[in-house]
């Protein structure tokens, strides 16, 4: 009698093991965070990534060229903080299948021609003229970024992306306040 029970357990194990293994092989439906994203949330991600990349590129340049130590330190902070922000945004974009060459009507996620133009203008300047022009540009960039992130925080359809926008806003506002303080010291009227 023991042998039939043992045989039944062995048979049940032989059936259960392939079934258990096959569940790991069968593709699972994508999680919500991995689904494709459309509409205004996609546009927000693309604009935020592009603006952040432009900010990093200009600030790397400024960190090496600024005349005043406080402008150089500010530029270094912008590189650090915006690189970190961009990594979060890019991770979210990749999980949502937004590609660097552009997706769903978004622009390609590469440095814009505008940043190249601003960089050329800044290259022609030196000393306090450079510092002042860089800080003016940074103040304007942050005003635009704050509006972009506020809009997403208020009206974003996708909760994780809206949460990223909400969480980033205080840092952008802190950057703007610091940019205005440093800007005033180098002659920017804001």
C-alpha positions as a Markdown table, in Angstrom:
| # | Residue | x | y | z |
|---|---|---|---|---|
| 1 | Unk | 0.0 | 0.0 | 0.0 |
| 2 | Unk | 2.9 | 2.3 | 0.6 |
| 3 | Unk | 4.2 | 1.8 | -2.9 |
| 4 | Unk | 1.0 | 3.1 | -4.6 |
| 5 | Unk | 1.1 | 6.3 | -2.4 |
| 6 | Unk | 4.7 | 6.8 | -3.1 |
| 7 | Unk | 4.1 | 6.2 | -6.8 |
| 8 | Unk | 1.3 | 8.8 | -6.8 |
| 9 | Unk | 3.5 | 11.4 | -5.1 |
| 10 | Unk | 6.3 | 10.7 | -7.6 |
| 11 | Unk | 3.8 | 11.0 | -10.5 |
| 12 | Unk | 2.4 | 14.3 | -9.1 |
| 13 | Unk | 5.9 | 15.7 | -8.7 |
| 14 | Unk | 6.7 | 14.8 | -12.2 |
| 15 | Unk | 3.7 | 16.7 | -13.5 |
| 16 | Unk | 4.1 | 19.7 | -11.2 |
| 17 | Unk | 7.8 | 20.3 | -11.9 |
| 18 | Unk | 7.4 | 21.0 | -15.6 |
| 19 | Unk | 4.3 | 23.1 | -15.0 |
| 20 | Unk | 6.2 | 25.2 | -12.4 |
| 21 | Unk | 9.2 | 25.6 | -14.7 |
| 22 | Unk | 7.0 | 26.6 | -17.6 |
| 23 | Unk | 5.5 | 29.5 | -15.8 |
| 24 | Unk | 8.9 | 31.1 | -15.7 |
| 25 | Unk | 9.4 | 30.7 | -19.4 |
| 26 | Unk | 6.0 | 32.0 | -20.5 |
| 27 | Unk | 6.2 | 35.7 | -21.1 |
| 28 | Unk | 4.3 | 37.7 | -18.5 |
| 29 | Unk | 2.2 | 40.7 | -19.3 |
| 30 | Unk | 4.2 | 44.0 | -19.0 |
| 31 | Unk | 4.0 | 45.8 | -15.7 |
| 32 | Unk | 2.3 | 49.2 | -15.8 |
| 33 | Unk | 5.7 | 50.9 | -15.4 |
| 34 | Unk | 6.9 | 49.0 | -18.5 |
| 35 | Unk | 4.0 | 49.9 | -20.8 |
| 36 | Unk | 4.2 | 52.3 | -23.7 |
| 37 | Unk | 3.4 | 55.9 | -22.9 |
| 38 | Unk | 1.6 | 58.3 | -25.1 |
| 39 | Unk | 0.5 | 61.9 | -25.2 |
| 40 | Unk | 1.4 | 64.8 | -22.9 |
| 41 | Unk | 3.4 | 62.5 | -20.5 |
| 42 | Unk | 5.6 | 61.4 | -23.4 |
| 43 | Unk | 6.1 | 65.0 | -24.4 |
| 44 | Unk | 7.0 | 66.0 | -20.9 |
| 45 | Unk | 9.6 | 63.3 | -20.6 |
| 46 | Unk | 11.2 | 64.2 | -23.9 |
| 47 | Unk | 11.3 | 68.0 | -23.1 |
| 48 | Unk | 12.6 | 67.4 | -19.6 |
| 49 | Unk | 15.4 | 65.1 | -20.8 |
| 50 | Unk | 16.4 | 67.5 | -23.6 |
| 51 | Unk | 16.4 | 70.5 | -21.2 |
| 52 | Unk | 18.4 | 68.6 | -18.6 |
| 53 | Unk | 21.0 | 67.5 | -21.2 |
| 54 | Unk | 21.3 | 71.0 | -22.4 |
| 55 | Unk | 21.7 | 72.2 | -18.8 |
| 56 | Unk | 24.5 | 69.7 | -18.2 |
| 57 | Unk | 26.3 | 70.5 | -21.4 |
| 58 | Unk | 26.3 | 74.2 | -20.8 |
| 59 | Unk | 27.2 | 73.9 | -17.2 |
| 60 | Unk | 30.1 | 71.6 | -17.9 |
| 61 | Unk | 31.4 | 74.2 | -20.3 |
| 62 | Unk | 30.8 | 77.0 | -17.7 |
| 63 | Unk | 32.5 | 75.0 | -14.9 |
| 64 | Unk | 35.7 | 75.2 | -17.0 |
| 65 | Unk | 35.4 | 78.8 | -18.1 |
| 66 | Unk | 33.7 | 80.8 | -15.3 |
| 67 | Unk | 35.8 | 83.6 | -13.9 |
| 68 | Unk | 34.2 | 83.7 | -10.4 |
| 69 | Unk | 34.6 | 80.7 | -8.1 |
| 70 | Unk | 30.9 | 80.9 | -7.1 |
| 71 | Unk | 29.8 | 80.7 | -10.7 |
| 72 | Unk | 32.1 | 77.7 | -11.3 |
| 73 | Unk | 30.8 | 76.0 | -8.1 |
| 74 | Unk | 27.2 | 76.7 | -9.2 |
| 75 | Unk | 27.9 | 75.2 | -12.6 |
| 76 | Unk | 29.5 | 72.1 | -11.0 |
| 77 | Unk | 26.4 | 71.7 | -8.9 |
| 78 | Unk | 24.2 | 72.0 | -12.0 |
| 79 | Unk | 26.2 | 69.2 | -13.7 |
| 80 | Unk | 25.8 | 67.0 | -10.7 |
| 81 | Unk | 22.2 | 67.6 | -9.9 |
| 82 | Unk | 20.9 | 67.6 | -13.5 |
| 83 | Unk | 22.9 | 64.5 | -14.4 |
| 84 | Unk | 21.1 | 62.7 | -11.5 |
| 85 | Unk | 17.7 | 64.1 | -12.5 |
| 86 | Unk | 18.3 | 63.0 | -16.1 |
| 87 | Unk | 19.2 | 59.5 | -15.1 |
| 88 | Unk | 15.8 | 59.2 | -13.4 |
| 89 | Unk | 14.0 | 60.6 | -16.4 |
| 90 | Unk | 15.9 | 58.5 | -18.9 |
| 91 | Unk | 15.2 | 55.4 | -16.8 |
| 92 | Unk | 11.5 | 56.2 | -16.9 |
| 93 | Unk | 11.6 | 56.9 | -20.6 |
| 94 | Unk | 13.4 | 53.6 | -21.3 |
| 95 | Unk | 10.9 | 51.6 | -19.2 |
| 96 | Unk | 8.2 | 53.3 | -21.3 |
| 97 | Unk | 9.9 | 52.3 | -24.6 |
| 98 | Unk | 10.7 | 55.9 | -25.6 |
| 99 | Unk | 13.8 | 55.7 | -27.8 |
| 100 | Unk | 16.7 | 58.1 | -28.1 |
| 101 | Unk | 15.9 | 58.7 | -31.8 |
| 102 | Unk | 12.4 | 59.8 | -30.9 |
| 103 | Unk | 9.1 | 58.0 | -30.3 |
| 104 | Unk | 5.4 | 58.7 | -30.6 |
| 105 | Unk | 5.9 | 62.2 | -32.0 |
| 106 | Unk | 8.7 | 63.1 | -29.5 |
| 107 | Unk | 11.8 | 64.8 | -30.8 |
| 108 | Unk | 15.1 | 62.9 | -30.8 |
| 109 | Unk | 16.7 | 62.9 | -27.3 |
| 110 | Unk | 20.0 | 64.6 | -28.3 |
| 111 | Unk | 21.4 | 68.0 | -27.6 |
| 112 | Unk | 19.3 | 70.7 | -29.3 |
| 113 | Unk | 20.6 | 73.2 | -31.9 |
| 114 | Unk | 19.7 | 75.9 | -29.4 |
| 115 | Unk | 22.2 | 74.7 | -26.8 |
| 116 | Unk | 24.9 | 74.7 | -29.5 |
| 117 | Unk | 24.0 | 78.3 | -30.5 |
| 118 | Unk | 24.1 | 79.4 | -26.8 |
| 119 | Unk | 27.4 | 77.6 | -26.3 |
| 120 | Unk | 28.9 | 79.4 | -29.3 |
| 121 | Unk | 27.7 | 82.8 | -28.0 |
| 122 | Unk | 29.2 | 82.0 | -24.6 |
| 123 | Unk | 32.5 | 80.9 | -26.1 |
| 124 | Unk | 33.0 | 84.4 | -27.4 |
| 125 | Unk | 32.8 | 85.9 | -23.9 |
| 126 | Unk | 35.3 | 85.9 | -21.1 |
| 127 | Unk | 35.5 | 86.9 | -17.5 |
| 128 | Unk | 32.5 | 88.7 | -15.9 |
| 129 | Unk | 30.8 | 88.9 | -19.3 |
| 130 | Unk | 30.8 | 85.2 | -19.5 |
| 131 | Unk | 29.7 | 84.7 | -15.9 |
| 132 | Unk | 26.8 | 87.1 | -16.3 |
| 133 | Unk | 25.6 | 85.6 | -19.6 |
| 134 | Unk | 25.8 | 82.1 | -18.3 |
| 135 | Unk | 23.8 | 83.0 | -15.1 |
| 136 | Unk | 21.2 | 84.9 | -17.2 |
| 137 | Unk | 20.7 | 81.8 | -19.3 |
| 138 | Unk | 20.5 | 79.5 | -16.3 |
| 139 | Unk | 17.9 | 81.6 | -14.7 |
| 140 | Unk | 15.7 | 81.6 | -17.9 |
| 141 | Unk | 16.2 | 77.8 | -18.3 |
| 142 | Unk | 15.1 | 77.2 | -14.7 |
| 143 | Unk | 12.0 | 79.4 | -15.1 |
| 144 | Unk | 11.0 | 77.3 | -18.1 |
| 145 | Unk | 11.9 | 74.0 | -16.5 |
| 146 | Unk | 9.8 | 74.9 | -13.4 |
| 147 | Unk | 6.8 | 75.7 | -15.6 |
| 148 | Unk | 7.2 | 72.4 | -17.5 |
| 149 | Unk | 7.5 | 70.3 | -14.3 |
| 150 | Unk | 4.6 | 72.2 | -12.6 |
| 151 | Unk | 2.4 | 71.5 | -15.6 |
| 152 | Unk | 3.2 | 67.8 | -15.4 |
| 153 | Unk | 2.7 | 67.7 | -11.7 |
| 154 | Unk | -0.8 | 69.3 | -12.1 |
| 155 | Unk | -2.0 | 67.6 | -15.2 |
| 156 | Unk | 0.1 | 64.5 | -15.9 |
| 157 | Unk | -2.0 | 61.4 | -16.6 |
| 158 | Unk | 0.7 | 58.8 | -15.6 |
| 159 | Unk | 1.1 | 58.6 | -11.8 |
| 160 | Unk | 4.8 | 57.6 | -11.7 |
| 161 | Unk | 5.8 | 60.4 | -14.1 |
| 162 | Unk | 3.7 | 62.9 | -12.3 |
| 163 | Unk | 5.4 | 61.8 | -9.0 |
| 164 | Unk | 8.8 | 62.4 | -10.6 |
| 165 | Unk | 7.8 | 65.9 | -11.7 |
| 166 | Unk | 6.4 | 66.7 | -8.2 |
| 167 | Unk | 9.5 | 65.4 | -6.5 |
| 168 | Unk | 11.9 | 67.3 | -8.8 |
| 169 | Unk | 10.1 | 70.7 | -8.5 |
| 170 | Unk | 11.6 | 71.7 | -5.1 |
| 171 | Unk | 15.2 | 71.1 | -6.3 |
| 172 | Unk | 14.5 | 73.2 | -9.5 |
| 173 | Unk | 13.1 | 76.0 | -7.4 |
| 174 | Unk | 16.1 | 75.8 | -5.1 |
| 175 | Unk | 18.4 | 76.0 | -8.2 |
| 176 | Unk | 16.5 | 79.1 | -9.4 |
| 177 | Unk | 16.8 | 80.8 | -6.0 |
| 178 | Unk | 20.6 | 80.1 | -5.9 |
| 179 | Unk | 21.0 | 81.1 | -9.6 |
| 180 | Unk | 19.4 | 84.5 | -8.8 |
| 181 | Unk | 21.6 | 85.0 | -5.8 |
| 182 | Unk | 24.8 | 84.1 | -7.7 |
| 183 | Unk | 23.5 | 86.1 | -10.7 |
| 184 | Unk | 23.0 | 89.3 | -8.6 |
| 185 | Unk | 26.6 | 89.0 | -7.5 |
| 186 | Unk | 27.8 | 89.0 | -11.1 |
| 187 | Unk | 25.5 | 91.8 | -12.3 |
| 188 | Unk | 22.4 | 89.9 | -13.4 |
| 189 | Unk | 19.2 | 91.9 | -12.8 |
| 190 | Unk | 16.3 | 89.4 | -12.2 |
